[in-house]
Amino acid sequence: MRLTTGQVETFRRDGCVLVPDAVDRDDVARVLEAVDRLQASPSKHGANVTKADKPGEYFLDRYLYPTHPDFEAFVTDLNLAAVAAEATGSDNVRLYFDQVFVKEPGTEEQFSWHQDRPFWAVDGEQICSTWLALTSADAAGSALEFVRGSHLWGVDYRPEYPAMKGADPEEAESHLWDGIADHLRAYDQVVVDFEDFPDTYEIVSFPVEPGDVVLFDYRVMHRSRGNSAAHRRAAVSWRWLGDDAAWAPTVGSDPIITQADTSLSPGDLITDNDTFPLIFSAR
Ligand SMILES: O=C(O)CCC(=O)C(=O)O
């Protein structure tokens, strides 16, 4: 077992849980070196989303394991698919994609309140992320914050894209990919500043040390604020698909994997080993 019974219960009740020391320091150092190399030479999906006249740098990149052998090795070496299996109660766990998030000191850009589900082309209840801290961080230093229990609200909110808080649909589409404007218009519910309603919403934040993992449901509301700490904040998220994950493409969802990349039909349970590799199996 990688998780305690209490951690599994917390994950299912709150939609998020801290798993301290989930990855050892040698592996953290390997991942951080790979992130440094990536920041110097991003993939076709990578970018610094901080505007030229703003301080710091919010660097994002994703879907690295198919093209970067170091990231391919992390998928199995860190054993985080087993954590996702325990958390979601799945016999089999597949990888959807990996994603890098770096905020240099002074970065003002937020990734404001959002759920991951509306960005993605999958559906189900056994889908989660393992966000590995490569540096220490507290909330002022851009640690993740969550609205406790929001994964169970049964509501999908209009997605907010990194560093694009409140962007209108056309503006979002001009910066990102085709279809986003229609995608955004499809959601009636718009996020509010949950922290302004402490009697209604409980916000939990996880200060982290290198090697800690924050495990969270893809439906839970979460954010990262700017980095006002004196040091860099770096993390990698792996996105895991458990037993009930189904293929659910929609116009404007993240184009890293589209209908052209899979033999699955919408609604099919995910079984396509070429596009969604099976990383953990209990059998
Ligand atoms: O680390 C960040 O800045 C954002 C991470 C996030 O939203 C995620 O992993 O889903």
PDBQT file of the ligand as one rigid body, heavy atoms in Angstrom, charges set to zero:
ROOT
HETATM    1  O1  LIG A 301       0.813  24.032 -10.596  1.00  0.00    +0.000 OA
HETATM    2  C1  LIG A 301       0.051  24.861 -11.095  1.00  0.00    +0.000 C 
HETATM    3  O2  LIG A 301       0.359  26.043 -11.262  1.00  0.00    +0.000 OA
HETATM    4  C2  LIG A 301      -1.334  24.421 -11.528  1.00  0.00    +0.000 C 
HETATM    5  C3  LIG A 301      -1.512  22.943 -11.416  1.00  0.00    +0.000 C 
HETATM    6  C4  LIG A 301      -2.851  22.462 -11.824  1.00  0.00    +0.000 C 
HETATM    7  O3  LIG A 301      -3.815  23.202 -11.938  1.00  0.00    +0.000 OA
HETATM    8  C5  LIG A 301      -3.018  21.034 -12.094  1.00  0.00    +0.000 C 
HETATM    9  O4  LIG A 301      -2.064  20.249 -11.938  1.00  0.00    +0.000 OA
HETATM   10  O5  LIG A 301      -4.150  20.632 -12.492  1.00  0.00    +0.000 OA
ENDROOT
TORSDOF 0
